């Protein structure tokens, strides 16, 4: 298992901050770890009071990806 495997396992365990720190330490790109954290945050907040804002953010994010 290489560095990418370690980061993937951390993300699977929802250890997002640790995954970002490992990426920083190893000189890997952190955008995947941050993206996973953001997606998880949106999923969790959809259930809470901030659901409408999260839906708007997700919509804008997917529109941004399509550009």
Buried (B, 14 or more C-beta within 10 A) or exposed (E): EEEEEBBBEBBEEEBBEBBBBBBEEEEBEBEBBBEBBBEEBBEEBBEEEBEEEBEEBBEEBEEEEEE
